[in-house]
Amino acid sequence: MKKSIIPFLLAAAMLTACGSSDSESSSQATQNTSAADSQQTAESTAEESSQAEPAEPRSIKLMALGDSITEGFTYKGAYRESLANLLEENGLSEYVDFVGKKTGGDCYDNQHCGYTGYSIDRFAAGQAGIETDARSGISSNVDKLMSDYTPDVVMLQIGTNDILSLYELDTAGDRLAALVDKILAALPEDGMLYLATIPYMDANDNTYISAEHFTVESMDKYVDDYNEKVKALAEKLKSEGKPVELADVNSAVSKEDLQDGVHPTKEGYAKLGEFWYGIISGFVTGSAQ
């Protein structure tokens, strides 16, 4: 009897072991399938996300702030007209509201804050290196302009007239920094200041450039020295987490684009408008680098 029971028990044990192995294999297969399904779902979700519609462009109030190059001394719309037209052509005009006390240019929104003859700070007649009339300064008006028009984005280009008057150029960077501080203090938290260099000037043309005080070489050096101050200020503030970006307009225009040695031609302004469109459209759509 004992001899017949032992084989039976051994067979039962083997069956139990095989059943356990099959169960473990089945469980492992289920886990593998589940993991594969999860990975496939994650990949599918990621693909759907990458194909999702881009976010709605942001609506902003945009202030073009500066001197005659912003106002358009030789061409009424300055670069602003080209910029506005490009925004309209590309479906972004409904998101960009140009703001300012002045108007000029044939476009959907021609408001601006460009002031012919203005320097960074005001100075009286006889205070500059060249005997000129007194100049008004952007800094004297900027607090009111920022309060009245509350821009989200400011395009600032100023300093050309400081050079033309040879007004205390050693401290021009300090004056610019003080002006920028005023603008930043009034910008919203998610705003932006685009701080522009000034274009080169051609001292071969003496319409507005004193032949007595400037040669081609000396004018180029004055512009280079000032623009280095602009670049250094933009870099410093950006490194401190301030909403400031450099806008180097000399990547877009050259002396060949000038009408009178200082102000751009209509074609030069169109180039500046394209340059600014790349910047402003990037900010509005969230694609700025």
Secondary structure, DSSP 8 states (H G I E B T S, - for coil): -HHHHHHHHHHHHHHHHHHHHHHHHHHHHHHHHHHHHHHHHHHHHHHHHHTS-------EEEEEEESHHHHTSSSTTHHHHHHHHHHHHTT-GGGEEEE-SEE-SSSS--EEEE-TT-BSS-B-TT-SSS----B-BGGGTHHHHHHHH--SEEEEE--HHHHHTT--GGGHHHHHHHHHHHHHHHS-TT-EEEEE------TT--SSS-TTT--HHHHHHHHHHHHHHHHHHHHHHHHTT-SEEEE-GGGT--GGGBSSSSSB-HHHHHHHHHHHHHHHHHHHHT---
